[in-house]
Amino acid sequence: MNLKWTINCLTLLILQQTLFSQTNDSICFKAYRTTIAPTIDGQKDAIWNICPIINGFKQKNPYYNSPPLFDTDVQILYDNTAIYVFAFCHDEHPDSILKQLGNRDNQNLNADYFIIAFDTYNKQQDAFIFGVSASGVQLEMRGDDKSYNVVWDSKIAISDSGWSVEIKIPYSAIRFPKVLKQDWRFQCIRSIRRIREESRLVLEPREANNPLLYWSKLDGIEQIEAPLRLSFTPYLSAGLQTESEKGTKTQLSKLFSGGLDLKYGINESYTLDLTLLPDFSQVQSDNKYKNLTAYETVYSEQRPFFKESVELFNKGDIFYSRRIGRLPRNFYSISTDSNEIISKNPQQTQLINAFKISGRNSKGLAIGVLNAITANTYAQIKDTLTGLEKSILTEPFANYNVFVIDQAFRQGNNIFLTNTSFLREKNNYSSNVTAIGLSLIEHSKTYQLSLNSALSHFYYLQNKPSELPNNGYKASISLDKINGNFKYGLSSSYMDKNFNANDVGLTLFNNYLNNSVYIDYHQFQPTKTFLNYGLNLNYIQNYHLSTMNISTSGLELNIGTTTHRYLSIWSGGYADLYNGFDYYEPRKEGYFLRTGYNKNIRLGISTDYRKSLAIDVSTVVNHNSTFNAMHYYLQVSPLARVSNHLSFRYTIESSYSKNSVGFASFDEDSGKPLMGKRNVTSITNALTADYLFKNDLSISIKFRYYWSQGEYFNIYTLTDEGTLSGSLVSNSPSQYNFNYNSLNADIVFSWQFAPGSNLMIIWKNEIFKDSPYLYASYFENLKYLGEYPQTNTIMVKMLYYLDYEYLFKKKT
């Protein structure tokens, strides 16, 4: 094995010797066993009298360590099946409690809320978080995983002296060690939205990097057992889809699918998630845009299976879930004869099934296994003379695998190993990427050291070594001060020219050495004028690794503050200190573009979100003195809450680039890159609206129209010095013009008719066109929008949640 890789691994293992600090053992509360389960109705039953009240909350925001405006009382019971929580949130003005309705897991509601969180393994790495708003909206998370989804029960009640929430968390919704006496930590949080106050039972340092280090102990829970965790969610969906374009016959397709999601608790720590013949028709459409860069377009994950419980799989930064079910690699490479047309060309590979196993045991060992299989994907070519069709393979069968082990220690320290593999039949290459890393926090919880390294390897199942790249490597190191008002850090990372994780992960570019230093100062204690303020200074110097030419060298300053009226204001600026070398924009090895000197300034404001009308505004101005290029950007985004039931946000973004320089094509004779000067205008209009009939019955609307138009006026050959040639190329610049239109509309009616069960009616409309024809204005372009290719889809989908334990007990 390569010596560099061996040294990196040994270094990580040697540095795994860590120091552990004392956790917050001085604060301890107790949960009490009950033989009679309380009725979950938001009212305080007599059974709660056996349990002492937990209180003593302190403000975290806005006045740190001050008494809250109103007290909060918490009680915790448990039995053989669940944890029960009752919280009474005192309020002298209950008619003023904000209680906007919302969809489940909505964390941006204008409403009071109460949260309780349990660190059931006491490793300060992970927590189960359950929250309920004053309007009854539930949210749950596991650590930072906002897509975590389990079934539990809660009810709220509003009285003359405040509001109360009663919660039942079945043991099937959490994980805990198989021991006689549990060793848990927990935290309680309350928010009074109308005064923007957030208080906590145990006050963590405001600037703490890992709040779990400061949570209190929860004693008293013993002799409990995890139930059999087995649930099924079968689904059925049916619909119609039409594809149309002016001058062509509308094509109608019938859609029908069915499948199953399964969850099984292998033991008290690890869970199996399985999806068979998945259907993701209900997910939000991607926000497409015209990509003029040398790098791949990156979209966020919208599919539920690949969003939930995937935080563990992201360790090492070598997994990108959108690879699974990707756009076929040969989608744009299909050639046809003059008498042939492409009758079918799927934009996604078909996912057959996928499963993942994940969890963390009582010793802090987390294990993650993910496997997904995609089928052969074919395009259909039709002969217009004979009517015969033939199939062209655009993406072969593939097997995707991710394996992770992560050992957590106290104090937030951990060491991990991640491996991804991409397996195909012997006539196609396969690949394997391995990453290892660790994070160390010293005993005072002030400094953190992080180390990461990875190796990529390509191979054929049959011998074709000459066609494959060499092994690739990357590594990074960072040292940071993570606590206190004053923070700073430095980092360095490198990736050689052969490293490539793109089969299962995401490698936008390689062959670099990047260095950075930063300083942060944040003042959280309110002053006479400001609630808080802060500034950040960054210096970066990046190199092209093979040549050690500087690609970027610059200085960035950011400042921000929030006033007592909750008006947030931020500003920043950046300046290049060196005329960098860009080896990616020319799109051909051996060439580079001298980027010139860029300077920009940024400014933004955000008004008080407690109001029925709020607005966000941000703007950027960038100047490149070398090319005399300007870039202007403006975003205006008002948010309106018409009532507790109806809210909407409208966002308009506008950008204009004048004299921008970028890749156009290659010279047909010399093969040299051709660079163009262009003016580019882009405008985005987006509307999101939600109407809640009640918390489990809603309709949501998402509309987005993106338009981008670019006009090239000069084309140059790129010289060997990375500058634009003095003489213009004879090619007509107009042939590189573009007019890009992307419109998406998603309307979803959703009814949660039973816990974990949903009925959805979905309508989607997509209009897309990328052409070289320019229009005089934005509104002139709109006249032709209806003539572009469009797809309309309407579907009905039902999911029904079945819990084995519940069904078995009910039957018994």
C-alpha positions, -999 to 999 in steps of 0.1 A, spaced: 0 0 0 12 35 -7 35 48 21 17 82 22 -17 64 29 -1 42 56 15 72 74 -18 90 74 -37 61 89 -10 55 116 -10 92 125 -48 92 130 -46 60 152 -17 73 173 -35 106 180 -66 87 191 -52 88 227 -75 115 241 -81 134 273 -116 134 288 -130 160 311 -156 158 338 -192 162 325 -219 181 343 -225 156 371 -234 182 397 -269 187 383 -292 157 386 -329 152 383 -351 121 387 -378 103 367 -403 82 386 -419 49 377 -456 46 375 -479 16 373 -507 37 358 -501 54 325 -514 90 324 -540 99 298 -524 120 271 -548 150 268 -528 180 280 -545 180 314 -527 171 346 -540 138 360 -537 129 396 -510 104 387 -486 133 382 -488 141 419 -463 112 426 -436 131 407 -418 162 420 -416 192 398 -385 201 379 -379 238 374 -353 265 377 -350 275 340 -326 303 330 -326 325 299 -302 317 271 -316 344 249 -318 374 249 -305 380 285 -281 352 293 -284 336 328 -313 359 338 -345 345 352 -372 339 325 -402 361 323 -424 331 333 -416 298 350 -418 264 335 -426 232 355 -416 198 342 -424 163 355 -411 130 341 -427 95 346 -420 62 330 -433 26 329 -425 -5 309 -436 9 276 -429 47 275 -415 79 289 -441 105 299 -435 142 302 -458 169 315 -447 205 312 -467 235 324 -455 268 308 -467 296 330 -479 327 312 -498 357 327 -512 366 293 -524 333 277 -544 353 251 -511 366 237 -495 332 232 -485 328 196 -497 296 181 -494 294 143 -504 261 128 -479 242 107 -469 209 91 -450 184 112 -413 191 118 -417 228 108 -392 247 129 -400 281 116 -435 286 132 -445 318 149 -454 299 180 -443 291 215 -428 257 220 -414 232 245 -386 207 238 -372 178 258 -341 160 246 -325 128 259 -289 117 255 -296 80 262 -261 67 258 -244 96 277 -217 99 251 -223 136 243 -225 127 206 -262 121 200 -296 130 214 -333 122 208 -352 155 206 -390 159 209 -408 193 207 -443 205 207 -456 240 198 -484 258 216 -505 250 185 -498 213 189 -473 209 160 -448 181 167 -412 179 157 -385 153 164 -349 151 156 -319 128 163 -289 151 168 -288 173 137 -309 149 117 -341 169 110 -356 141 89 -357 116 118 -393 103 119 -410 83 146 -445 79 160 -452 94 194 -481 112 211 -487 147 225 -515 170 234 -516 207 245 -540 227 265 -543 264 271 -556 277 305 -560 310 323 -524 307 337 -505 294 307 -503 264 285 -495 228 291 -481 199 270 -483 162 278 -460 138 259 -458 101 255 -426 88 240 -428 50 234 -395 31 238 -398 22 201 -391 59 193 -357 60 210 -327 38 215 -310 30 248 -285 5 262 -296 -29 275 -286 -24 311 -304 -27 345 -300 10 354 -300 36 327 -275 65 327 -291 93 307 -287 130 303 -314 154 293 -323 190 285 -355 210 285 -360 242 264 -389 266 263 -395 295 239 -418 325 244 -421 336 209 -437 371 213 -407 383 234 -382 361 216 -371 345 249 -355 311 250 -348 295 284 -332 262 293 -333 239 323 -296 236 323 -278 266 310 -250 258 286 -223 283 277 -237 305 251 -209 299 227 -205 262 234 -196 241 204 -212 210 218 -241 218 242 -245 181 251 -214 183 273 -233 204 298 -267 186 301 -279 173 335 -281 137 346 -315 119 347 -316 92 373 -343 68 383 -349 50 350 -343 13 355 -355 -22 345 -369 -11 312 -366 -31 279 -367 -21 243 -397 -35 226 -397 -54 193 -393 -25 168 -409 -37 136 -431 -15 114 -443 -16 78 -454 13 56 -469 -1 23 -478 25 -3 -498 27 -35 -498 55 -61 -516 61 -93 -517 90 -117 -515 105 -152 -487 123 -169 -488 144 -201 -458 157 -221 -466 184 -247 -449 210 -269 -463 234 -295 -466 217 -328 -464 181 -314 -489 156 -303 -495 154 -265 -483 122 -250 -503 106 -222 -488 81 -198 -505 62 -170 -486 59 -138 -491 32 -112 -467 19 -85 -467 2 -52 -440 -6 -27 -430 -10 9 -409 6 35 -398 -15 65 -381 -7 98 -367 -34 121 -349 -30 153 -320 -55 151 -313 -49 188 -316 -21 213 -290 0 193 -292 -8 156 -321 -4 131 -326 -18 96 -345 5 71 -355 -12 38 -374 3 9 -387 -19 -19 -397 -4 -53 -396 31 -39 -416 59 -54 -405 95 -48 -432 112 -68 -442 135 -39 -408 150 -34 -402 187 -42 -388 195 -77 -352 206 -79 -344 242 -84 -326 241 -117 -304 269 -130 -280 277 -158 -246 264 -148 -218 283 -165 -190 270 -142 -166 242 -148 -182 223 -119 -211 199 -116 -245 212 -106 -253 201 -70 -288 195 -58 -300 189 -23 -316 155 -14 -354 155 -13 -361 117 -10 -371 107 25 -352 74 26 -320 92 18 -326 121 42 -334 102 74 -306 88 95 -279 95 70 -258 119 91 -235 90 100 -229 82 63 -216 117 56 -184 112 78 -154 116 56 -173 136 30 -172 108 4 -210 100 1 -235 120 -21 -269 103 -20 -280 119 -53 -256 95 -71 -282 68 -65 -309 72 -91 -287 97 -110 -291 111 -145 -277 83 -167 -241 90 -178 -249 86 -215 -281 106 -214 -267 133 -237 -246 109 -258 -272 91 -279 -266 94 -316 -294 89 -342 -296 86 -380 -316 111 -401 -346 88 -400 -345 81 -363 -359 99 -332 -354 94 -295 -388 82 -283 -378 76 -247 -348 87 -226 -353 84 -188 -337 112 -168 -332 89 -138 -319 54 -133 -345 31 -117 -338 23 -81 -348 -13 -74 -344 -14 -37 -322 0 -9 -315 -7 28 -295 9 55 -285 -3 90 -275 24 115 -273 30 152 -249 36 181 -244 12 211 -239 18 248 -201 19 243 -204 47 217 -198 26 187 -219 37 157 -222 14 127 -237 23 93 -243 1 63 -261 14 32 -268 -6 0 -287 4 -31 -292 -13 -64 -302 4 -97 -313 -13 -128 -300 -11 -164 -314 21 -179 -322 22 -216 -332 49 -241 -356 40 -270 -347 49 -306 -376 47 -331 -371 44 -369 -396 68 -384 -397 48 -417 -402 13 -404 -416 20 -370 -391 -4 -354 -375 5 -320 -342 -3 -305 -327 1 -270 -295 19 -261 -280 14 -227 -275 48 -210 -266 35 -175 -256 0 -166 -267 -19 -135 -249 -7 -104 -246 -17 -67 -238 12 -43 -224 5 -9 -215 27 21 -200 13 53 -191 35 84 -178 28 119 -176 57 143 -163 53 178 -175 81 201 -159 89 234 -168 113 262 -161 150 256 -173 148 220 -142 130 207 -145 104 180 -126 84 154 -143 70 122 -137 50 91 -159 52 60 -158 31 29 -178 35 -3 -179 10 -32 -194 12 -66 -198 -22 -82 -207 -31 -117 -204 -60 -141 -170 -69 -154 -172 -49 -187 -175 -17 -167 -151 -2 -142 -158 -3 -104 -144 19 -77 -137 21 -40 -130 50 -17 -119 48 20 -118 77 45 -105 78 80 -106 107 105 -108 118 141 -118 147 162 -101 155 196 -113 181 222 -88 187 250 -99 186 287 -109 223 291 -133 220 261 -116 249 245 -96 235 216 -104 210 189 -81 191 165 -96 174 134 -77 151 110 -91 134 79 -76 114 51 -91 94 21 -79 71 -7 -98 65 -40 -92 33 -61 -106 22 -95 -105 -13 -109 -121 -37 -134 -134 -71 -123 -114 -83 -154 -79 -71 -161 -78 -37 -178 -53 -17 -157 -41 6 -185 -75 22 -188 -78 33 -152 -64 63 -132 -39 58 -104 -49 58 -68 -59 92 -55 -54 108 -20 -68 136 0 -61 148 36 -70 177 59 -61 191 93 -77 218 113 -71 233 148 -98 255 163 -106 273 195 -142 263 199 -154 281 230 -155 316 242 -165 349 227 -132 350 208 -125 321 185 -99 314 159 -85 285 138 -65 274 109 -68 246 85 -50 230 56 -63 204 30 -49 188 -1 -63 166 -28 -41 152 -56 -50 151 -92 -61 114 -92 -85 116 -63 -121 110 -75 -151 99 -53 -177 108 -79 -192 74 -84 -208 74 -49 -196 108 -36 -190 143 -48 -156 156 -60 -162 189 -77 -125 195 -84 -92 181 -73 -54 188 -75 -53 215 -49 -37 226 -16 -59 250 4 -49 269 35 -70 292 56 -69 312 89 -99 328 106 -107 349 137 -142 353 151 -155 376 178 -191 375 191 -206 395 219 -238 378 231 -244 400 261 -270 427 252 -259 464 252 -280 495 252 -283 494 214 -277 458 203 -288 423 215 -256 409 200 -230 416 174 -200 399 159 -173 400 133 -153 374 113 -120 378 95 -108 351 70 -76 348 51 -73 321 24 -44 310 1 -51 281 -23 -27 265 -47 -29 243 -78 -11 213 -64 7 201 -95 23 234 -103 20 252 -69 7 282 -87 -16 303 -65 -52 298 -75 -68 321 -49 -54 345 -23 -78 368 -6 -91 385 26 -127 384 37 -144 405 65 -179 399 78 -198 418 105 -233 414 118 -257 426 146 -292 423 159 -310 452 175 -335 451 204 -363 454 178 -349 422 162 -337 439 131 -307 419 119 -281 436 97 -250 421 82 -223 432 58 -191 419 44 -164 423 18 -138 403 0 -106 413 -20 -82 392 -40 -46 398 -31 -32 379 -61 -40 374 -98 -48 337 -95 -44 307 -118 -77 289 -127 -70 255 -142 -106 244 -143 -125 271 -163 -106 263 -196 -120 227 -194 -88 212 -208 -57 199 -191 -26 221 -194 -44 254 -198 -53 280 -172 -70 314 -170 -56 343 -150 -86 353 -130 -77 389 -123 -85 409 -91 -120 406 -77 -135 428 -50 -170 426 -36 -192 440 -9 -223 425 6 -252 439 27 -283 424 41 -312 430 65 -338 408 81 -368 422 100 -386 408 130 -402 375 122 -427 378 150 -446 403 129 -473 393 105 -452 408 77 -414 405 76 -388 409 49 -353 398 40 -332 419 16 -296 411 5 -274 426 -22 -239 419 -36 -217 440 -59 -185 425 -74 -159 442 -95 -131 426 -115 -106 453 -123 -86 431 -148 -115 425 -171 -135 456 -161 -163 432 -152 -192 440 -128 -217 417 -111 -248 429 -93 -271 408 -72 -303 416 -53 -328 394 -34 -360 406 -18 -381 381 1 -412 392 20 -429 368 44 -466 372 53 -485 354 80 -521 362 71 -534 341 100 -525 311 121 -537 290 91 -523 308 61 -487 320 54 -467 326 22 -433 338 11 -425 355 -22 -388 357 -33 -374 376 -62 -338 374 -72 -321 394 -99 -285 393 -110 -267 410 -139 -231 403 -150 -214 427 -174 -182 418 -192 -179 385 -174 -153 361 -188 -159 324 -192 -154 293 -213 -173 292 -246 -160 262 -267 -128 248 -283 -111 260 -314 -119 235 -342 -83 238 -357 -60 242 -327 -81 226 -300 -74 255 -277 -100 267 -253 -121 297 -265 -131 322 -239 -160 346 -243 -170 380 -229 -207 381 -222 -235 399 -204 -257 376 -184 -291 385 -168 -309 361 -145 -342 365 -127 -359 341 -103 -395 344 -90 -405 319 -63 -436 316 -42 -443 292 -13 -477 291 4 -492 269 31 -527 266 43 -534 245 73 -570 234 78 -557 218 110 -523 204 120 -527 171 101 -546 185 70 -529 209 47 -523 222 12 -489 235 1 -479 254 -30 -444 259 -44 -439 278 -76 -406 288 -91 -397 304 -124 -360 309 -133 -349 327 -164 -313 333 -175 -302 349 -207 -266 353 -219 -253 373 -248 -217 368 -260 -201 398 -278 -164 388 -281 -146 354 -284 -109 350 -277 -83 323 -278 -68 315 -245 -30 321 -246 -3 300 -230 1 327 -204 -36 324 -193 -47 357 -208 -71 365 -236 -55 368 -271 -53 403 -285 -72 394 -317 -108 382 -318 -117 348 -331 -137 349 -363 -164 327 -348 -197 345 -345 -202 352 -308 -240 348 -311 -237 311 -316 -228 308 -279 -258 328 -267 -284 311 -245 -319 316 -232 -326 293 -203 -361 288 -189 -371 266 -160 -405 266 -144 -418 243 -117 -451 242 -98 -458 217 -70 -492 216 -53 -496 190 -26 -527 182 -5 -517 161 25 -539 144 51 -523 125 80 -554 103 88 -535 81 113 -501 82 130 -475 78 104 -501 74 76 -507 99 49 -530 105 19 -515 129 -7 -529 144 -39 -500 158 -60 -499 180 -90 -467 189 -107 -460 211 -137 -425 215 -153 -416 237 -183 -380 237 -195 -362 251 -225 -326 260 -232 -321 277 -266 -298 301 -283 -325 326 -293 -325 358 -273 -355 381 -265 -355 418 -260 -367 416 -224 -379 394 -197 -415 400 -205 -410 394 -242 -396 360 -233 -427 353 -211 -449 355 -242 -434 322 -255 -433 303 -223 -464 283 -230 -449 270 -263 -420 253 -246 -419 216 -237 -439 209 -205 -448 180 -183 -479 178 -162 -483 151 -136 -512 144 -112 -510 116 -87 -527 101 -57 -505 84 -31 -514 66 1 -490 54 28 -503 33 58 -481 28 89 -484 -6 106 -466 -12 139 -462 -49 147 -461 -43 185 -493 -23 185 -511 -47 162 -500 -77 183 -510 -61 216 -543 -50 202 -551 -85 189 -541 -100 222 
